[in-house]
Structures are given as C-alpha cells and as structure tokens.
Amino acid sequence: MATNILMEALSPTMEEGRLVEWKKQEGDPVTPGDVLAEVETDKAVMDLIARAGGTLLKQLVPAGTTVPVSTPLGVIGQKGEAVSAAPSVPAKAPPKPATDGPPGKQPDGRRSTVSPPPASSPATAVAAVPAAPAVTAAAPLAARPEQRLKASPLAKKMATERGVDLGSLVGSGPEGRIVARDVPATPTAATPIPIPRAPVVSSEQPFTDVPLTQLRKTIAKRLAQSIGPIPTFYLTTEIDMERVAEGRAALNQGSEADDLRVSFNDIILKVVAMALRRHPGCNAWWQEDHIRYWRDIHLSLAVAVEDGLITPVIRYVDQKSLREIAAEARDLAGRARSRRLKPEEYTGGTFSVSNLGMFDIDQFTAVINPPEGGILAVGSIAPKPVVVDGAVQVRRRVRVTLSCDHRVIDGATGAAFLKTLKTMLENPLAIVW
C-alpha cells in the first residue's frame, strides 16, 4: 500500500518548510530510517527521514519549493502502484527567474530573481526621455517666467545678448524694476547658466527581489511578537573590565590553540549565570496567565548567520567551567552558521545574551526573545579615561544594557541584577563568595 511522505514539523515552531534537496530519486529503494530529503525549517536545515520502506514512486514537490507542514511531498510504495500526480495542499513554488535581468545570489546559495518594472515604472519613463538639446550662450536664459519680473525692454534685450539670467539680478529702478545699468557685461561666477543634462539610464533592473528564507520569516514574526505587545524598558551601566582582562590573560597564558582559549564573552556568560542564580526573578518566562521562574539557567547566545540571527542555548551555565563554556559556545556558534543545529539546541533558553563588541559597537539595545523576560546587550571593551581615587587613569570599560519585559521584571529587580553583575566583573573574586 502506498504511503505519503509528509512535510513534518521538524522544530517546535515550524509552520512550513522548504524542500532543499531530494536525497532519493524516483525509483530508488527506500528503507525506514533513510534520509529522503533535506528540509529548511525556520531555524536550520534538517534531514527528512523515511517512515516506511519500499520504492520512491513519485516526487510530488520539486526541490526549492516551500509548503505548509503536513503537505504530501512524495509517495513510497511497491513498484507498479498508481500514485497521484500532485500534492493535496497547494505549494508555494519558487519564483521563476526573469529573462531580462541579471540573477543574483541569496545568502544560502540559491539564485535570486529580478522582476522587470511595470510599464509605468520610473525606469520605463526615464528610458523614453530624449537627449537634451545643446545649449548655446546666445539662447534665451530667463529661468523664471518673464511676467513675474519687472524689467525694461532694453534690460531684457541686453540680458539676452549677454547671456545673463534676469532672475538673478536685483533691480535699482522704481519698485525694484531691472533697468539697463543693472545688467552686467558678462554672467558672473555666482550665477552659472543652468544647462539641462540628459538622465543616465542603467541597462540593469533597478532592484532585486530575494525570497524570504524560513529563518528570516521566523525572525520577522518573532520581532512583531516582541516589539509590539511586550512593555519593554532598558537599564544601562558601565563596567570596569581591567581585572577581567588581567584574569583572562592569565587563563590563556600558554594556550596557543584557539579551542582552548577563553574569550571575554565566555567570561560574561559565566558571570551572567552567576548573577541570575542570585536574582532568579530575571530568569523567568512570561506565560500569559502566570510567570514561570526557572531553577536551572540556560543561556541563549545570539549568533549572527548569513540570513539572520539564531540563538543556540548553553545549558546549566552556572555549573560549568569557563573552558567548558568556551568549547560549547564555539561548537554551537559554528554549527549555527552552517545551519546544522538540532531543535533542542536552540530552544528552551531562560535568558539571552547578545554581544556586538567585536563589531566595535559601544552600546545598543537588544530585542527580547519571548517568552524570556530579559536579554543583556554587551558592547565593545575599550580603553577610556576615568577617575580612580582622584586621579585620571585609562582603563578598559564596557557598557551593557538590560532589556526587561516589565510584566516579568520590575525596575528594581533588573537594577539589582545589573549591580551584582557589575560587582562580579569588577571584582572577579566575588564570584566565589
């Protein structure tokens, strides 16, 4: 009996998926557990596994097509069985490339398409404009309608002969009338002759349409859920990182291999987790009719990928060493950029950290990742002149901004968390108190 291959919900938030590539072709034998195709979910590219055995009788959806969850993608059965030629749910086929425009590349390697402008678009209208005629110095040059200017007939004649713009002159006659003595012998440098130029029309299309990836669709949806309904407030503080820098240098002394070195971000993650342990009111989710306070601390780490942002989760951060955090953060970030994270590796975070310091961003505010109640935005660590014990010193400093969901975190609660975070970073021994 023939069995449909369905677009499965491969992540908790997946509503539709894009079939990236078929791994089995029509006529190929199939065993349960075989990889049938690669599917791009809202967060990653994952394998679609066969649930039945037999022969792949029909591919109902071509590669590159986006379809809702539960849409039939193909049919597995015994050779000779009759199958339907089309899926029961309409699919969103990829747009066809334009024949008269240059194709581009999307961040994930797919070809983008360029749509031609409509007949009434500016590009078409500009293309129909003829080249401007040549202008000579003897041509009439009045820039404004002459009925708006008060000038004597002789002044008008002299201005025409000498190539002077009447509109640029100030009259000395009655009621400001321009008379012969007001017309200079030649045009001045301050009143250049306006020469119309023909527009430069490009032969290429004026825009490129790039279809949304599943990740970009999810980001757009989540931002709308976050920015609109969530009452957000922000708390910013500046932290002295001199002792952290010294401690990091000591930790990394003799560690030449990159996978053994601890970064500033690894230290910040550890200290954030320790501060959350002391302030569980910030380690919480908004759940519409209740607030969920988490006992364990799982930090979502914002990672930039080619077409957006994803937040892999480091679990039980407060219980791990700095080197364990460094190794796990490096591994998760690498697989996030290659779109190879599993759903359980980017869901379930209780608090988020976003660091743009490596891009030389001094300070910013980050968007809360619901249902989490807060996210910490970390800027660049840079030397600044500060007053220490009455004297000016140059010390390494960083600004951090806490975005708080006011339904979960009150101002005093967020401020107390930041104070603890600052104390721990400025006095690393406070971590062991």
DAZIVEN-V660797 format. One record per residue. N is the residue number from 1. RES is the residue in one letter. SS is DSSP state (A for helix, B for strand, O for the rest). PHI is phi in degrees with one decimal (* if undefined). OMEGA is omega as a letter, one per 20 degrees, with the letter a starting at -180 (* if undefined). Layout:
n: (N;N)
res: (RES;RES)
ss: (SS;SS)
phi: (PHI;PHI)
omega: (OMEGA;OMEGA)
This chain:
n: (1;2;3;4;5;6;7;8;9;10;11;12;13;14;15;16;17;18;19;20;21;22;23;24;25;26;27;28;29;30;31;32;33;34;35;36;37;38;39;40;41;42;43;44;45;46;47;48;49;50;51;52;53;54;55;56;57;58;59;60;61;62;63;64;65;66;67;68;69;70;71;72;73;74;75;76;77;78;79;80;81;82;83;84;85;86;87;88;89;90;91;92;93;94;95;96;97;98;99;100;101;102;103;104;105;106;107;108;109;110;111;112;113;114;115;116;117;118;119;120;121;122;123;124;125;126;127;128;129;130;131;132;133;134;135;136;137;138;139;140;141;142;143;144;145;146;147;148;149;150;151;152;153;154;155;156;157;158;159;160;161;162;163;164;165;166;167;168;169;170;171;172;173;174;175;176;177;178;179;180;181;182;183;184;185;186;187;188;189;190;191;192;193;194;195;196;197;198;199;200;201;202;203;204;205;206;207;208;209;210;211;212;213;214;215;216;217;218;219;220;221;222;223;224;225;226;227;228;229;230;231;232;233;234;235;236;237;238;239;240;241;242;243;244;245;246;247;248;249;250;251;252;253;254;255;256;257;258;259;260;261;262;263;264;265;266;267;268;269;270;271;272;273;274;275;276;277;278;279;280;281;282;283;284;285;286;287;288;289;290;291;292;293;294;295;296;297;298;299;300;301;302;303;304;305;306;307;308;309;310;311;312;313;314;315;316;317;318;319;320;321;322;323;324;325;326;327;328;329;330;331;332;333;334;335;336;337;338;339;340;341;342;343;344;345;346;347;348;349;350;351;352;353;354;355;356;357;358;359;360;361;362;363;364;365;366;367;368;369;370;371;372;373;374;375;376;377;378;379;380;381;382;383;384;385;386;387;388;389;390;391;392;393;394;395;396;397;398;399;400;401;402;403;404;405;406;407;408;409;410;411;412;413;414;415;416;417;418;419;420;421;422;423;424;425;426;427;428;429;430;431;432;433)
res: (M;A;T;N;I;L;M;E;A;L;S;P;T;M;E;E;G;R;L;V;E;W;K;K;Q;E;G;D;P;V;T;P;G;D;V;L;A;E;V;E;T;D;K;A;V;M;D;L;I;A;R;A;G;G;T;L;L;K;Q;L;V;P;A;G;T;T;V;P;V;S;T;P;L;G;V;I;G;Q;K;G;E;A;V;S;A;A;P;S;V;P;A;K;A;P;P;K;P;A;T;D;G;P;P;G;K;Q;P;D;G;R;R;S;T;V;S;P;P;P;A;S;S;P;A;T;A;V;A;A;V;P;A;A;P;A;V;T;A;A;A;P;L;A;A;R;P;E;Q;R;L;K;A;S;P;L;A;K;K;M;A;T;E;R;G;V;D;L;G;S;L;V;G;S;G;P;E;G;R;I;V;A;R;D;V;P;A;T;P;T;A;A;T;P;I;P;I;P;R;A;P;V;V;S;S;E;Q;P;F;T;D;V;P;L;T;Q;L;R;K;T;I;A;K;R;L;A;Q;S;I;G;P;I;P;T;F;Y;L;T;T;E;I;D;M;E;R;V;A;E;G;R;A;A;L;N;Q;G;S;E;A;D;D;L;R;V;S;F;N;D;I;I;L;K;V;V;A;M;A;L;R;R;H;P;G;C;N;A;W;W;Q;E;D;H;I;R;Y;W;R;D;I;H;L;S;L;A;V;A;V;E;D;G;L;I;T;P;V;I;R;Y;V;D;Q;K;S;L;R;E;I;A;A;E;A;R;D;L;A;G;R;A;R;S;R;R;L;K;P;E;E;Y;T;G;G;T;F;S;V;S;N;L;G;M;F;D;I;D;Q;F;T;A;V;I;N;P;P;E;G;G;I;L;A;V;G;S;I;A;P;K;P;V;V;V;D;G;A;V;Q;V;R;R;R;V;R;V;T;L;S;C;D;H;R;V;I;D;G;A;T;G;A;A;F;L;K;T;L;K;T;M;L;E;N;P;L;A;I;V;W)
ss: (O;O;B;B;B;B;O;O;O;O;O;O;O;O;O;B;B;B;B;B;B;B;O;O;O;O;O;O;B;B;O;O;O;O;B;B;B;B;B;B;O;O;O;O;B;B;B;B;B;O;O;O;O;B;B;B;B;B;B;O;O;O;O;O;O;B;B;B;O;O;O;B;B;B;B;B;B;O;O;O;O;O;O;O;O;O;O;O;O;O;O;B;O;O;O;O;O;O;O;O;O;O;O;B;B;O;O;O;O;O;B;B;B;O;O;O;O;O;O;O;O;A;A;A;A;A;A;O;O;O;O;O;O;O;O;O;O;O;O;O;O;O;O;O;O;A;A;A;O;O;B;O;A;A;A;A;A;A;A;A;A;A;O;O;O;A;A;A;O;O;O;O;O;A;A;A;O;B;O;A;A;A;O;O;O;O;O;O;O;O;O;O;O;O;O;O;O;O;O;O;O;O;O;O;O;O;O;O;B;O;O;O;O;A;A;A;A;A;A;A;A;A;A;A;A;A;A;O;O;O;O;B;B;B;B;B;B;B;B;B;O;A;A;A;A;A;A;A;A;A;A;A;O;O;O;O;O;A;A;A;O;O;O;A;A;A;A;A;A;A;A;A;A;A;A;A;A;A;O;A;A;A;O;B;B;B;O;O;O;O;B;B;B;O;O;O;O;O;B;B;B;B;B;B;B;O;O;B;B;B;B;B;B;B;O;O;A;A;A;O;O;A;A;A;A;A;A;A;A;A;A;A;A;A;A;A;A;O;O;O;O;O;A;A;A;O;O;O;O;O;B;B;B;B;B;O;A;A;A;O;O;O;O;O;O;O;O;O;O;O;O;B;O;B;B;B;B;B;O;O;O;B;B;B;B;B;B;B;O;O;B;B;B;B;B;B;B;B;B;B;B;B;B;B;B;O;O;O;O;O;A;A;A;A;A;A;A;A;A;A;A;A;A;A;A;A;O;A;A;A;A;A;O)
phi: (*;-68.0;-124.9;-75.5;-91.4;-105.0;-71.8;-87.9;-78.6;-87.7;-143.8;-62.0;-106.5;-74.8;-113.8;-150.7;-141.7;-107.5;-75.1;-75.2;-158.8;-81.0;-95.3;-117.1;-106.0;-57.0;97.2;-74.3;-70.7;-130.0;-115.2;-52.2;100.5;-67.1;-81.9;-86.5;-162.0;-101.7;-125.3;-89.3;-90.3;-74.3;-129.9;-154.8;-101.0;-129.2;-85.1;-98.5;-97.3;-69.8;-100.0;-142.9;-108.1;141.4;-127.7;-73.6;-79.5;-155.1;-97.1;-85.4;-127.9;-75.4;-59.1;93.9;-94.5;-103.1;-136.9;-68.2;-57.8;82.0;-73.8;-64.9;-102.8;-170.6;-134.1;-112.1;-170.1;-95.8;-55.3;96.6;-69.7;-80.6;-132.6;-73.9;-91.0;-145.6;-68.2;-78.6;-114.6;-58.6;-99.6;-93.9;-71.8;-65.6;-64.9;-79.2;-67.2;-71.7;-87.4;-115.5;-134.4;-74.3;-72.2;-116.0;-118.5;-84.2;-58.1;-92.1;97.5;-75.0;-79.4;-91.7;-117.3;-119.8;-91.0;-71.4;-71.2;-66.0;-60.4;-97.6;-71.8;-58.2;-62.3;-68.2;-63.6;-65.8;-62.8;-89.6;-76.6;-74.3;-63.4;-70.9;-69.0;-66.7;-113.6;-107.8;-66.4;-85.7;-74.6;-61.3;-123.3;-63.3;-80.4;-115.4;-57.4;-66.2;-67.4;-88.3;-106.4;-98.2;-145.4;-73.3;-56.4;-66.3;-62.6;-63.7;-64.6;-65.2;-64.9;-65.4;-67.7;-94.2;70.7;-104.0;-80.1;-58.9;-65.1;-93.3;-98.9;-110.5;-78.7;-109.7;-85.4;-55.9;55.9;78.2;-66.1;-80.0;-118.5;-57.2;-69.6;-83.9;-90.8;-71.2;-65.8;-137.3;-60.7;-87.1;-64.8;-78.3;-124.3;-66.3;-76.1;-69.9;-118.0;-64.5;-116.7;-72.3;-66.1;-89.3;-102.9;-78.9;-81.0;-90.3;-66.3;-79.7;-157.1;-129.5;-94.0;-114.4;-58.0;-69.0;-80.3;-61.6;-64.6;-64.6;-60.8;-66.6;-59.8;-60.7;-66.2;-69.2;-64.6;-63.0;-71.2;-87.6;-64.9;-72.9;-76.3;-84.9;-75.1;-105.7;-129.2;-127.9;-126.9;-122.6;-142.2;-111.6;-122.4;-78.1;-109.0;-61.7;-69.9;-63.3;-62.1;-65.3;-64.5;-63.2;-60.5;-66.6;-64.0;-89.6;-63.8;86.5;-102.3;-79.0;-70.5;-60.6;-74.0;-106.5;-85.2;-100.6;-95.8;-59.3;-63.9;-61.0;-66.0;-62.4;-58.9;-61.4;-70.7;-58.6;-63.1;-65.4;-68.0;-64.9;-61.3;-85.0;-130.7;-63.6;-65.0;-95.1;-100.1;-146.5;-117.9;-87.1;-126.1;66.5;-107.3;-164.0;-109.8;-102.0;-96.0;-90.2;-77.0;-91.2;-115.5;-119.9;-92.2;-84.9;-107.1;-68.8;-126.0;-79.0;-119.2;-57.1;-118.8;157.1;-141.2;-138.4;-122.4;-63.2;-113.5;-98.1;-95.6;53.1;-62.7;-64.7;-95.3;-106.3;-77.1;-60.9;-69.5;-66.2;-63.8;-61.3;-66.0;-70.2;-63.2;-65.6;-67.1;-64.8;-64.4;-64.0;-74.9;-66.1;-69.1;-93.8;60.6;-121.4;-80.1;-87.3;-54.1;-70.5;-93.0;-130.4;-128.5;91.6;-67.6;-107.0;-163.2;-118.4;-130.4;-125.1;-120.1;-114.0;-61.3;-67.8;-98.4;62.5;-92.2;-71.5;-158.6;-157.9;-113.2;-103.5;-88.0;-63.1;-99.2;-63.1;-88.8;-59.2;-92.5;-159.8;-145.9;-103.6;-99.9;-113.2;-92.1;-79.7;-92.2;-140.9;-70.8;-140.0;-75.7;-136.3;-92.2;-126.0;54.1;81.1;-123.4;-81.6;-129.9;-98.8;-134.7;-77.4;-132.5;-142.1;-104.8;-126.2;-126.7;-97.9;-90.6;-121.2;-79.3;-64.9;-71.3;-110.2;-116.5;-82.3;-58.1;-66.3;-65.2;-64.5;-65.1;-64.5;-61.1;-64.0;-63.9;-65.3;-59.1;-64.0;-59.7;-67.3;-73.9;-79.3;-134.6;-53.6;-65.5;-64.7;-62.6;-92.8;-65.7)
omega: (a;a;r;r;a;r;a;r;a;r;a;a;a;r;r;a;r;r;a;a;r;r;r;r;r;a;r;r;a;r;r;a;r;r;a;a;r;a;r;r;r;a;a;r;a;r;r;a;r;r;a;a;r;r;r;a;a;r;a;a;a;r;a;a;r;a;r;r;r;r;r;r;a;a;r;r;r;a;r;r;r;r;r;a;a;r;a;r;a;r;r;a;r;a;a;r;r;a;a;r;a;r;r;r;r;r;a;r;r;r;r;a;r;a;r;a;r;a;a;a;a;a;a;a;a;a;a;a;r;r;a;r;r;a;r;a;a;a;r;a;a;a;a;r;a;a;r;a;r;a;r;r;r;r;r;a;r;r;r;a;a;r;a;r;r;a;a;a;r;a;r;r;r;r;r;a;r;a;a;a;a;a;r;a;a;r;r;r;a;a;a;r;r;r;r;a;r;r;r;a;r;r;a;r;a;r;r;r;r;a;r;r;r;r;a;r;a;r;a;a;a;r;r;r;a;a;a;a;a;r;a;r;a;r;a;r;r;a;r;a;a;a;r;r;r;r;r;r;r;r;a;a;a;r;a;a;a;a;r;a;r;a;r;a;r;r;r;r;r;a;r;r;r;r;r;r;a;a;a;r;r;a;a;r;r;a;r;a;r;r;a;r;a;r;a;a;r;a;r;a;a;a;r;r;a;a;r;a;r;a;r;a;r;a;r;a;a;a;a;r;r;a;r;r;a;a;a;r;a;a;a;a;r;a;r;a;r;r;a;r;r;a;a;a;r;r;r;r;r;r;a;r;r;a;r;a;a;r;r;r;a;a;r;r;a;a;a;r;a;j;r;a;a;r;r;r;a;r;a;r;a;r;r;r;a;r;r;a;r;r;r;r;r;a;r;a;r;r;r;r;r;r;a;r;a;r;a;a;r;a;a;r;r;r;r;r;a;r;r;r;a;r;a;a;r;r;a;r;r;a;a;r;*)
